[in-house]
Amino acid sequence: MARLGWQGRDRSRPRPAAFVASAADVDRDSGTPRAAAAGERGRVDPGAGAGLMAAMISVLIATHDDERTLGQALAALVPAAVDGLVREVILADAGSTDDTLAVADDAGARVVRCGGPAAARLAEAARTARSDWLLILDVAVPAPYGWEDAVAAVLNRGSGPGLWWGEAPFLGKKRVQGLLIGRRAFEAGAGLGGARRVKL
């Protein structure tokens, strides 16, 4: 993605480190990250049937006055953004009145403002996503170590069910901390869409 950056404002709360792919890592014409050397963590293998561009994901996060946790949630996405796995981050915001939107702006995340419960807001955000795969994250829990490899393994298959991690109500089903699901399955209201659980 062209800009997934964190300039970091001079405030007392913690900020993630650089969330910007360097100019050398971004294609000038398309604004997307260039493929890096094979074998990198979270790297999508273009020879596995899905090219880098086709396999990038859109990350969706439901927010409402989440300035204290959003920075850490976004920081966990930095390596995947630089590696070309994350195409965009979209916040489904329910009218935050704290600095949530400022944190999103600093990070280059897109904000879709809409009311209603988290599931309805995420559905609204999903309609604006540009990728065929959606990664829905809980803003309160940063993605754990190893999530990039698990997601890349699914994308390298090219099709099939996604995956989820965590425990506990999210999207009206289980409360998961992360859900990778195909966009069509999500829009069809398929719940977890047959996704398998992974332990990270």
PyMOL commands that set and color helices and strands:
alter all, ss='L'
color gray80, all
select helices_A, chain A and resi 23-25+46-48+52-55+67-75+78-83+100-107+118-126+147-157+183-187
alter helices_A, ss='H'
color red, helices_A
select strands_A, chain A and resi 57-63+86-93+110-113+133-137+163-165+178-182+196-197
alter strands_A, ss='S'
color yellow, strands_A
deselect
rebuild
show_as cartoon
